[in-house]
Amino acid sequence: MTVVVDASVAAKWLFHEKDAEKARALLGEAETGRLSLLAPDLLPAEVANSLWKRVLREGLQPREVRAHYLRFMEFCPALVRISSLTEPALGLALAHRHSVYDCLYVALALETPCDLVTADERLYRAFNSSFPQVRLLRDWRV
């Protein structure tokens, strides 16, 4: 089974926050080979940006940020180039009034086809009624 994960899930692999245990369980399933994780190649940049925001908001030190990023890259999902996903993502963004960045994850899940697991409730609410394969992390079951 293949699952697309977005940056909201990947960030939970690095920090103790709400639903982090579920995100780590999902990662654990991938590490044991029970499922495969996939993401658009935008994911590392989004994780890096979330780390940068923690510097501003929480005073995380640059040395810590680099260590977290390198740790993330050790278990980063297989990445798919966004060039083939951008046009369908734009169509989804226009139809659902949602960012193209988030729609890249939805487009990948639709084209693969597989579930998209997200901790982003806004993304979930925008797409789940039309695309039930968009799943909320807190409700995720393998």
N, C-alpha and C positions, 0 to 999 in steps of 0.2 A: 504494500500500500504506500502511496506517495501522498505527502501533505505539503502544501505551500504554507510557509510561515512568514509573517511580516515583522517589521522592526519592533513593534510593540511586544511581541513574544520574545524575540531575540534579546532585547534589553533585560528581560526578566531572568535570563540565564546568568546575568552578571551581578544582579543586586537582589537583596532581600526586600521584596515589596509584595503587594497584594497579588495573589495567584502565581507567584514565582515558583512554588512547588509544583504546580501543574505544568508550567513551562519547562521546568527541569525534568519532569516525568516524560514529557513529549520528547525532549532531547535524549533522555535515557532509552526510550523506545528506538530511536534512530541509532544510537550507539550499539544496541544489541542486534540491530538488523531487522527488527520487527516492522519498521517503516522507514521510508526515505524522506528526507526533507529537501525542499526545493524553494528557491526564491529568485526574484529578478536581481540582476547584478547591481542594482541600486542599494541593496541591503547593507553592505559594509559602509557605504557613505551615510546612510540613515543611522546606523548604530554609532558611527563616529560622531555624528551631529548630536545624538542624544547624550553621548559622553561629554561633549563640549558644553552642552546646556547644564550638565551637573557641575561643571567647573563654575559657571556663573551663578547657579542657584544654590548649590550646596557647598561650594568651596573645595571641591575635589581638586587634588593637586595634579599638575600635568604628568608627573611620574606615574601616579595611580591610573590616570586615564590611559596612558600608553600601555600599561600592564593589562588593564581590562580589555583594551582593543586587541592586543596580541592573544589574550586568552580566547576572546570571541572568534578570532580567525582560526584557532585550532579546531573548533567545531562548527565553523560556518557551513551552512547547507550548500548543496550543489547550486551553482548560480547560472541563470539563463540570461543571455543578452537581452537588453530591453529594446533593441532596435526592432525586433519582430513583434513586440508587445505594445509599442507606443501608439500605433493607429487604433487598435481595438481599445486601448486604455482611454484614448481621447474620446472615442464614441461613448464609452461607459461614463466618463466624466461629464460629457455634455448631457446625456440622458438622465443622470442621477444627481447632477449638480454637486459633484464631489471632486477632490483633487486628482489630477492625473497620476501623481505619485502613488497614492493609495490604489488607484484603479489599475496600475501595473500589476499588483498582486492579484487582484480579481481577474484580470485578463489572463494571467498565467494559470490560475486555477481553472478557468473555463476552457482554456486551450489544451490543458494537460490530459484529460480532465481529472480533477481531484478536489479534495476539500482545501479551503483556505482557513487556517486557524489564526484568529486575531484576538488581541486583548483590547483593541480599539472599539469601544461600544458605538461610537458615532459611525464608523465604517460598517460595523455589523448591522446597525439599524438601517443604514442607507441601502444595503444590498440583500440582506437575508430574505426579505419577502419575495424578491424576484429570483434570487439565486440561493437556494437552501444549502448549497455547499459552502457558503460563507458561514463559518462557525465561530462562536465565541469561546475563547480559551477556557473560561470558568466552567463551561458546559461540556467541554471536549471529553469524549470517551473513544478509545481506540476500537 
